[in-house]
Amino acid sequence: MQRVDTEGKALVTLPNLFLQSVQRYGPKIAIATIDGEISFEELNRNAEKWAYHLAHLAQAKCLIILQPGLEYYTALVACMKANCLAIPVDATLPQAKIMELMTDAGAGMCLCSESVASTISLHIQQNSTYILTPSDLNQETESKWINEIPADDFLLHCLYTSGSSGRQTRVYFRQSSMVHDVLTSWETYRINKESINANLGAYTSSLHINGLWRSLIQGGTYISGNVKKEGWPELQSRIYNYNATVLQGQPALLRSYLAQAVPEKHNHIRHLVLGGEEIRPSQLQALLSALPALELLTYNYSCTETMLICSVTKPAEVFLAWQKVPAGLPGPGKTIRIYSENGTLATDGEVGEIFVESPFIADTLEGPEAELRLRKSKDDHSRTYATGDLGRINEEGLLEHLGRKDRQIKINGVRIDPVLIENALLSLLDASQVLVIPIQTEGHQQIAAAISPSLSLDTHYLNSSLAEKLPLSHIPALYISMDNFPLTERGKTDVHAIKNSLLESLRNPDTISAQPSERGPTSLHQICSIWSSFLENKAIKSDIPLFHQGADSLTAMLGLQKLQKTFHLELPPSFIVSFPTPFEQAKEIDRKMLENMHKHVKGANEDLVKRLGF
């Protein structure tokens, strides 16, 4: 049974489109997970049974706390059929966090496993919430599910997101927005009908759930991975056994997966879909080497609150030729505006914050700054979302995503662009990833660089090379290299964990600077005194870089002038960068002074020889 309009035509709704797939592809496998597979007709039959129980309780919201198996996906379809708002929550979260989300969501029903039910039963009773397990919903009923097709439009999902800000926000979507995203992404990604789609995204994320509905609507098979419960080899085998043709995920997660992949087992992958993080051409090479049969590559720019914003789909070799991978063109129904720092519309090429206007983005946001980030038009037909991302329109008319607005660093009034530093370091190193972030050291903010994979770093070479390309303010005070960047639960680079690693390195100076010999250079005490006078007379440690001890670009310039005047030497502007610790500076200054003395002695002796007539 499909809901129709006044002319008898089937409405383009998610329930209608799903039923069409069930009728067309009945026995075909719809979903394959760690715990088995399920066909379109069986998925529909089980979801109808579950929908009957959900509708009988007459609750508007259902919290879903299940692992990413067949029961989880059945629950999502059942909620759609029962016209019930589905709120998926990661079942591996700590119990305290799950309790917090349950209270925050205010759901009248909670669908979870037996083990989770036993741990939260007291909390459920206190909040008058119905608790349901899959075994409850699998019970046969005398009555048959009748109301198969819910209203034309309704709230479909509520997704939790924290983004780079770390502040928890609830994002509500209507089914009409999901349908639009499913159809436009299908068209703009150029994904073939009935394709086999493997998705490595976090299973409660918009990336994963949108991919699920797109696969179900196009008659494909959706291969889901439980990254926390199974290893890469097990997931790789499932992707190989089902002959997946499309592989989708965040770049960081895919790098981790493909680093351990066997290329021969991925000869069937024809299409790679990347999104969720910025991607550089240098990082693409490692991904593509593991996918020998790849034909198309899609890079999409999206966020939970807007779903798909822009995308570009091209042959893989086109991406490798780009110096900067663009985010592409806006999808149908989406309008992009870029506003400069002073609040005016940016011209082409000018950097500003990206705003997205569309009737097909989040219906409502609940959380910090929600009213500032999402604004509805007066007629409520459209909404505008401030992404917090920086971007510009390039010469080809394509959007370039330039990172988060809140990643911009300002130290002592000087604006520092971390992307500029990251690109410069990538050009100097055989590295796949570089992340530049601010760190707080003894009350002073400095910039630090994390590099992957683990390399032997020559900081003198890096600092000297960077000084030729960038202002002194853009030279990192600290470097660290690691085998792989840690990932968040959603598969993105874990900036917080990397910052902790950098700070830990800072507490252990042996890892970041050479130690002085027992007897320091002759000028060491004098140099430490000079720097102390510029740094609030604090005690200066000779073996730690000055930028770790509170120095900045202005202090470095003034101190350099004082050193030149004190020791009567010509020192280049890059001196502080090339010799970052007082100990290294003292050794170099002593060497230069000794060299000058030798020249003076040699010249005096030559004059004496001439005068004596030898």
C-alpha positions in Angstrom: 0.0 0.0 0.0 1.4 3.4 -1.1 0.2 6.8 -0.2 -0.9 8.7 -3.3 -1.7 12.3 -4.2 -5.1 13.6 -5.5 -4.3 12.4 -9.0 -3.5 8.9 -7.8 0.2 9.1 -8.3 2.5 7.6 -5.6 4.1 10.4 -3.4 7.9 10.6 -3.5 8.3 9.7 0.2 10.8 7.4 1.9 8.1 4.8 2.9 6.9 4.7 -0.7 10.4 4.4 -2.2 11.3 1.7 0.2 8.2 -0.3 -0.6 8.9 0.0 -4.3 12.3 -1.6 -3.7 10.7 -4.4 -1.6 8.3 -5.1 -4.5 11.1 -5.0 -7.1 14.0 -6.7 -5.4 12.2 -8.9 -2.8 14.6 -11.9 -2.3 17.7 -9.9 -3.0 20.1 -9.3 -0.1 19.4 -5.8 1.3 21.9 -5.6 4.2 24.9 -7.7 5.2 26.4 -7.2 8.7 28.7 -8.9 11.2 25.7 -11.1 12.3 24.4 -12.2 8.9 22.3 -10.9 6.0 18.7 -10.0 5.3 16.7 -9.7 2.1 14.4 -6.8 1.2 11.2 -8.8 1.8 12.4 -10.2 5.1 13.5 -6.8 6.3 10.1 -5.3 5.4 8.3 -8.2 7.1 10.3 -7.9 10.3 10.0 -4.1 10.3 6.2 -4.3 10.0 6.1 -6.7 13.0 8.2 -4.3 15.0 6.3 -1.3 13.8 3.0 -2.8 15.2 4.4 -2.9 18.7 6.0 0.6 18.5 2.7 2.1 17.2 0.7 0.4 19.9 2.7 2.2 22.6 1.9 5.6 20.9 5.2 7.3 21.7 6.6 10.0 19.5 10.3 9.1 20.1 12.3 5.9 20.2 15.9 5.7 21.5 17.7 2.9 19.7 20.7 1.5 21.6 21.8 -1.5 19.5 25.0 -2.7 17.9 25.2 -2.2 14.1 23.7 -5.6 13.2 20.5 -6.7 11.5 18.3 -5.7 14.5 19.6 -2.1 14.4 18.7 -1.6 10.8 15.4 -3.3 11.3 14.7 -0.8 14.1 15.4 2.2 11.8 13.0 0.9 9.2 10.3 0.0 11.8 10.5 3.5 13.3 9.9 4.9 9.8 6.9 2.7 9.3 5.5 3.6 12.8 5.9 7.3 12.2 8.2 7.4 15.2 11.2 9.6 15.6 14.3 7.3 15.7 17.2 8.5 17.9 20.2 6.1 17.4 22.8 6.0 20.1 26.2 4.2 20.0 25.8 1.1 22.2 29.5 1.0 23.0 29.3 4.3 24.9 30.0 4.3 28.7 26.9 3.6 30.7 27.0 7.1 32.3 27.0 8.7 28.8 24.1 6.5 27.7 22.1 7.6 30.8 22.9 11.2 30.0 21.6 10.9 26.5 18.5 9.1 27.6 17.6 11.9 29.9 18.5 14.5 27.3 16.5 12.9 24.5 13.3 12.6 26.4 12.2 9.5 24.5 9.1 7.6 25.6 10.6 4.3 24.3 14.0 2.7 24.5 14.9 -0.2 22.1 18.0 -2.0 23.3 19.6 -5.4 23.8 19.0 -7.5 26.9 22.3 -6.7 28.4 21.8 -2.9 28.1 18.2 -3.2 29.4 19.4 -4.8 32.6 21.9 -2.0 33.3 19.5 0.9 32.6 16.3 -0.6 34.0 16.3 1.6 37.1 16.8 4.7 35.1 14.0 3.7 32.8 11.6 3.2 35.6 12.5 6.6 37.1 11.8 8.3 33.8 8.6 6.4 32.9 10.1 5.1 29.7 9.0 1.9 27.9 11.9 -0.5 27.5 11.8 -2.9 24.5 14.2 -5.6 23.3 14.2 -7.3 19.9 12.7 -10.4 21.5 9.7 -8.4 22.6 9.2 -7.0 19.1 9.6 -10.4 17.5 6.5 -11.8 19.2 3.7 -12.7 16.9 0.4 -10.7 17.2 -3.2 -11.5 16.3 -3.6 -8.2 14.7 -1.9 -7.4 11.4 0.0 -4.2 10.8 -2.4 -1.9 8.8 -1.1 1.6 8.9 1.9 0.8 6.7 2.3 4.3 5.3 2.7 7.2 7.8 2.0 10.8 7.0 3.3 12.5 3.9 6.1 14.2 6.0 7.3 13.6 9.5 10.3 13.8 11.7 12.4 10.8 10.8 15.7 10.9 12.7 17.3 12.8 15.6 21.1 12.5 15.4 23.6 13.6 18.0 26.6 15.5 16.9 29.4 17.3 18.6 31.5 18.4 15.6 34.9 20.0 16.1 33.4 22.3 18.9 32.8 19.3 21.2 29.4 20.7 22.2 26.6 18.2 22.0 23.7 19.1 19.6 20.6 17.3 18.6 19.8 17.5 14.9 16.2 16.7 13.7 15.5 15.7 10.1 12.2 15.3 8.2 11.8 12.4 5.9 11.4 14.8 2.9 14.9 16.1 3.6 16.3 12.5 3.7 14.6 11.6 0.5 16.1 14.7 -1.2 19.6 13.8 0.1 19.2 10.2 -1.0 18.1 11.1 -4.5 20.6 14.0 -5.1 23.6 12.1 -3.7 22.7 9.1 -5.9 22.6 11.4 -8.9 25.6 13.5 -8.2 27.8 10.7 -7.0 26.9 8.8 -10.3 26.4 5.5 -8.3 25.0 2.7 -10.4 21.7 1.2 -9.6 21.7 -2.1 -7.6 25.4 -1.5 -6.6 27.0 -3.2 -3.6 27.8 -0.5 -1.1 30.3 -0.9 1.7 30.3 1.9 4.3 32.9 2.3 7.0 31.3 5.3 8.7 30.2 5.3 12.4 26.9 3.6 12.4 25.0 6.3 14.2 26.3 9.1 12.0 24.5 10.9 9.2 27.1 9.6 6.7 26.2 6.0 7.5 22.4 6.4 7.9 22.1 8.4 4.6 24.2 5.7 2.9 21.8 3.0 4.2 18.7 4.7 2.8 20.4 5.4 -0.5 21.3 1.8 -0.9 17.8 0.6 0.1 16.1 3.0 -2.3 18.4 2.2 -5.3 18.0 -1.6 -4.8 21.6 -2.1 -3.7 23.2 -4.3 -1.0 24.5 -2.4 2.0 27.6 -3.8 3.7 28.0 -2.5 7.2 31.1 -2.8 9.4 31.3 -2.8 13.2 34.7 -1.2 13.5 34.7 -1.6 17.3 33.7 -5.3 17.4 35.6 -6.8 14.4 39.0 -6.4 13.0 39.9 -5.1 9.6 40.6 -8.6 8.2 37.0 -9.7 9.0 35.5 -6.6 7.5 37.7 -7.0 4.4 36.5 -10.6 3.9 32.9 -9.5 4.0 33.5 -6.7 1.5 35.3 -9.2 -0.8 32.8 -12.0 -0.4 29.9 -9.7 -1.4 31.9 -8.1 -4.3 31.4 -4.6 -3.1 31.6 -2.1 -5.9 31.4 1.2 -3.9 33.5 1.9 -0.8 32.6 5.0 1.4 34.0 6.5 4.5 36.1 9.3 6.1 39.6 9.6 4.7 41.3 8.9 8.0 39.3 5.7 8.6 39.9 4.5 5.0 43.6 5.1 5.3 43.7 2.9 8.4 41.6 0.2 6.7 43.4 0.2 3.3 46.9 0.2 5.0 46.1 -3.4 6.0 44.2 -4.3 2.9 45.2 -6.8 0.3 44.9 -5.1 -3.1 43.8 -8.4 -4.8 40.8 -8.5 -2.6 39.6 -5.1 -3.7 39.7 -5.6 -7.5 35.9 -5.3 -7.5 35.9 -1.7 -6.0 35.1 0.7 -8.8 34.0 3.7 -6.9 35.5 5.4 -3.8 33.4 8.0 -1.9 35.3 10.2 0.6 33.8 12.8 2.9 33.8 14.1 6.5 37.4 15.5 6.4 39.6 17.5 4.0 41.6 15.4 1.6 44.9 16.3 -0.1 46.2 14.9 -3.4 49.3 13.6 -1.6 47.1 11.5 0.8 45.1 10.1 -2.1 48.0 8.3 -3.6 48.2 5.9 -0.7 44.5 5.2 -0.9 44.5 4.6 -4.6 47.4 2.2 -4.6 45.3 -0.3 -2.6 42.4 0.0 -5.1 43.8 -1.1 -8.5 40.5 -1.3 -10.3 39.2 2.1 -9.2 37.4 4.1 -11.9 35.6 6.9 -10.1 36.3 9.0 -7.0 33.8 11.2 -5.2 34.7 13.8 -2.7 31.8 15.3 -0.8 31.5 18.2 1.6 28.7 17.8 4.1 27.9 18.0 7.7 25.3 16.4 10.0 23.1 19.5 10.1 22.9 19.9 6.3 23.7 16.5 4.9 25.2 16.8 1.4 26.3 20.3 0.5 28.7 19.9 -2.4 30.4 17.1 -4.2 32.7 16.4 -7.1 32.9 13.0 -9.0 35.8 12.5 -11.4 38.2 9.8 -12.6 40.8 9.2 -9.9 43.7 10.6 -12.0 42.0 14.0 -12.2 42.1 14.3 -8.4 45.9 13.5 -8.4 46.5 16.4 -10.8 44.8 18.9 -8.5 47.0 20.9 -6.1 43.9 21.5 -3.9 41.0 19.1 -4.0 37.8 21.2 -4.4 34.5 20.4 -2.6 32.7 20.8 -6.0 29.4 22.3 -6.8 26.3 22.6 -4.6 23.8 19.8 -4.9 20.3 20.5 -6.3 18.2 22.5 -3.8 21.2 23.8 -1.9 22.5 27.4 -2.2 26.0 28.4 -0.8 26.9 31.9 0.3 30.3 32.9 1.7 30.5 35.8 4.1 33.8 37.6 4.8 34.9 38.5 8.3 33.2 41.9 8.2 29.8 40.3 7.4 29.6 41.2 3.7 29.3 38.7 0.8 32.7 37.5 -0.3 33.8 37.9 -3.9 35.2 35.0 -5.9 38.5 33.9 -4.4 37.9 35.7 -1.1 37.9 33.5 2.0 34.9 33.6 4.4 32.5 31.5 6.4 30.3 29.1 4.4 26.5 29.4 4.8 24.0 26.9 3.4 20.5 27.8 2.5 17.9 25.1 1.6 14.5 23.7 2.6 16.3 20.3 2.8 18.5 20.7 5.8 18.0 20.1 9.5 14.4 21.0 10.6 15.5 21.9 14.1 18.7 22.1 16.2 18.7 21.8 20.0 21.9 22.7 21.8 24.5 25.4 22.3 24.2 28.3 19.9 21.5 26.5 18.0 19.5 29.7 17.3 22.6 31.4 16.0 23.6 28.6 13.7 20.2 27.7 12.1 17.8 30.3 11.1 14.4 29.8 9.4 12.9 32.1 6.8 9.7 34.0 7.6 7.6 31.7 5.6 9.4 28.6 7.1 10.0 27.3 3.6 13.8 27.5 3.8 16.5 27.5 6.4 20.0 28.9 6.6 22.8 27.2 8.4 26.2 28.7 9.4 28.7 25.9 9.0 31.6 27.4 10.9 33.8 26.3 8.0 36.0 28.5 5.9 35.9 28.4 2.1 36.2 30.3 -1.2 35.1 29.9 -4.8 38.1 29.1 -7.0 38.7 30.1 -10.6 36.7 27.2 -11.9 33.7 28.2 -9.9 34.1 25.3 -7.5 33.9 25.6 -3.7 37.2 25.0 -1.8 36.8 23.9 1.8 39.6 25.5 3.9 39.0 24.0 7.2 37.2 25.1 10.4 36.8 28.7 11.3 37.7 27.8 14.9 41.0 26.3 13.7 42.4 29.7 12.9 45.0 30.6 15.5 45.8 34.1 16.9 48.9 34.6 19.1 49.8 38.0 20.4 47.5 39.6 17.8 49.1 37.7 14.9 46.8 35.5 12.8 48.3 32.1 12.0 46.9 29.9 9.2 47.5 26.2 10.2 46.6 24.9 6.7 49.5 27.1 5.3 51.9 25.4 7.7 50.6 21.9 7.0 51.0 22.3 3.3 54.5 23.6 3.7 55.5 20.7 5.9 53.9 18.2 3.5 56.1 19.6 0.7 59.2 19.0 2.9 58.4 15.6 4.3 57.5 12.2 3.0 54.4 12.2 5.2 50.8 11.4 4.5 49.3 13.6 7.3 50.2 16.8 9.1 48.2 18.5 11.7 49.0 21.9 13.2 47.3 22.9 16.4 47.7 25.4 19.2 49.0 24.3 22.6 49.2 26.1 25.9 52.6 26.0 27.7 53.2 27.7 31.0 50.5 30.3 30.2 51.7 30.9 26.6 50.1 29.8 23.5 52.3 28.2 20.8 51.8 26.2 17.7 52.8 22.5 17.3 52.9 20.1 14.4 52.0 16.4 14.5 53.2 14.3 11.6 52.3 10.8 10.4 53.7 8.2 9.7 56.5 8.1 12.3 59.6 9.8 10.8 63.0 10.8 12.0 62.6 14.6 12.2 65.4 17.1 11.6 63.9 20.1 13.3 66.7 22.4 12.3 66.1 21.5 8.6 62.4 21.9 9.0 62.6 25.2 10.8 65.2 26.6 8.4 63.2 25.5 5.4 59.9 26.9 6.7 61.6 30.2 7.5 62.3 30.6 3.8 58.6 30.1 3.0 56.6 31.4 5.9 56.7 34.3 8.5 58.5 33.6 11.7 55.2 33.5 13.5 54.3 30.4 11.5 57.2 28.2 12.7 56.0 25.4 15.0 57.6 25.4 18.5 57.2 21.6 18.8 57.1 18.6 16.5 55.9 15.0 17.1 55.6 12.1 14.7 53.4 9.0 15.2 52.7 5.9 13.2 49.0 6.8 12.7 46.8 9.6 13.9 44.3 8.4 16.5 40.6 8.4 15.4 37.4 9.4 17.1 34.4 7.0 17.4 33.1 8.5 14.2 36.3 7.7 12.3 37.7 11.3 12.1 41.1 12.4 13.2 41.1 12.8 17.0 42.6 16.3 17.5 42.2 16.1 21.3 44.2 12.9 21.6 47.0 14.4 19.4 47.1 17.5 21.5 47.5 15.3 24.6 50.4 13.5 22.9 52.1 16.8 22.0 51.7 18.0 25.6 53.2 14.8 26.9 56.2 15.2 24.6 56.6 18.7 26.0 56.7 17.3 29.5 59.6 15.0 28.4 62.2 17.4 26.8 64.4 14.4 25.9 62.1 13.7 23.0 62.2 17.1 21.5 65.6 18.7 22.1 69.2 17.8 22.5 70.7 17.9 26.0 73.7 20.1 26.7 77.1 18.8 27.7 78.2 19.2 31.3 80.1 22.3 30.5 78.1 24.8 28.5 79.5 27.2 25.8 81.2 30.3 27.1 78.4 32.7 26.0 75.6 30.5 27.5 75.1 32.4 30.7 75.0 35.8 29.0 72.5 34.5 26.3 70.2 33.2 29.0 70.3 36.5 30.8 69.4 38.4 27.6 66.4 36.1 27.0 65.3 36.4 30.6 65.1 40.2 30.3 62.7 39.8 27.4 60.6 37.1 29.1 59.6 38.8 32.3 62.9 37.9 34.0 61.8 34.2 34.2 64.4 31.5 34.7 65.5 30.4 31.2 66.2 26.7 30.6 69.1 26.2 28.2 68.0 22.9 26.7 64.4 23.8 25.8 63.4 25.8 22.7 62.6 29.5 23.5 59.2 29.2 21.8 58.3 26.6 24.5 59.3 29.1 27.2 57.0 31.9 26.2 58.9 33.6 23.3 56.9 34.8 20.3 57.9 36.4 16.9 58.2 39.9 18.4 60.3 38.6 21.3 62.5 36.7 18.9 63.1 39.8 16.7 64.0 42.0 19.7 66.2 39.3 21.3 68.1 38.8 18.0 68.9 42.5 17.8 70.2 42.4 21.4 72.4 39.3 20.6 73.9 41.0 17.5 74.7 44.2 19.5 76.1 42.3 22.5 78.4 40.0 20.6 79.1 42.3 17.6 77.9 39.7 15.1 75.7 39.7 12.0 73.1 37.1 12.6 70.5 36.1 9.9 66.7 36.5 10.6 66.4 32.7 10.7 69.0 32.4 13.5 66.4 31.8 16.3 64.6 29.2 14.1 67.8 27.3 13.2 69.0 27.3 16.8 65.9 27.3 18.9 67.5 26.6 22.4 69.9 29.0 24.2 72.4 26.1 24.3 72.4 25.8 20.5 72.6 29.6 20.1 75.5 29.8 22.5 77.5 27.1 20.6 76.9 28.8 17.3 77.7 32.3 18.6 81.0 30.9 20.2 81.9 29.3 16.9 81.3 32.6 15.0 83.3 34.6 17.6 86.2 32.1 17.4 86.1 32.2 13.6 86.2 36.0 13.6 89.1 35.9 16.1 91.0 33.6 13.8 90.4 35.9 10.8 91.6 38.9 12.9 94.8 37.0 14.1 95.5 35.8 10.6 95.1 39.4 9.2 97.3 40.9 12.0 100.1 38.3 11.4 100.0 39.0 7.6 100.4 42.7 8.3 103.3 42.1 10.6 105.1 39.9 8.1 104.7 42.6 5.5 106.1 45.3 7.8 109.1 43.2 8.8 109.9 42.6 5.1 109.7 38.8 5.1 
